Amino acid sequence: MTPSEALEEARRAGATDRFYVTLHARDHRDGRNVHRADIRQALRTAKTAGLQENERWRIDGGRDLDGDDLTVIVVFDAGVVVVTVF
């Protein structure tokens, strides 16, 4: 998968609300007062996707519902799985 394909897939997942949030991501989400709708918005508005050494994709440039930056780390495994947020 290329970075542009990963970005498109992440945006599509945000637009259709078809992504899964792992327990680890839920813990981070709750601790940072980030809601599912914020993650959805960040995926929809993301600007870049970069493959990390651990084979996870860092989805950057997206904004949450308040307009704040929100980075989302995902894996593509039978869909989009949100691993963590920050």
Stockholm file with secondary structure:
# STOCKHOLM 1.0

chainA/1-86         MTPSEALEEARRAGATDRFYVTLHARDHRDGRNVHRADIRQALRTAKTAGLQENERWRIDGGRDLDGDDLTVIVVFDAGVVVVTVF
#=GR chainA/1-86 SS CCHHHHHHHHHHHHHHTCEEECHHHHHHHHHTTCCHHHHHHHHHHCCEEEECTTSCEEEESCBCTTSCBCCEEEEESSSEEEEEEC
#=GC SS_cons        CCHHHHHHHHHHHHHHTCEEECHHHHHHHHHTTCCHHHHHHHHHHCCEEEECTTSCEEEESCBCTTSCBCCEEEEESSSEEEEEEC
//
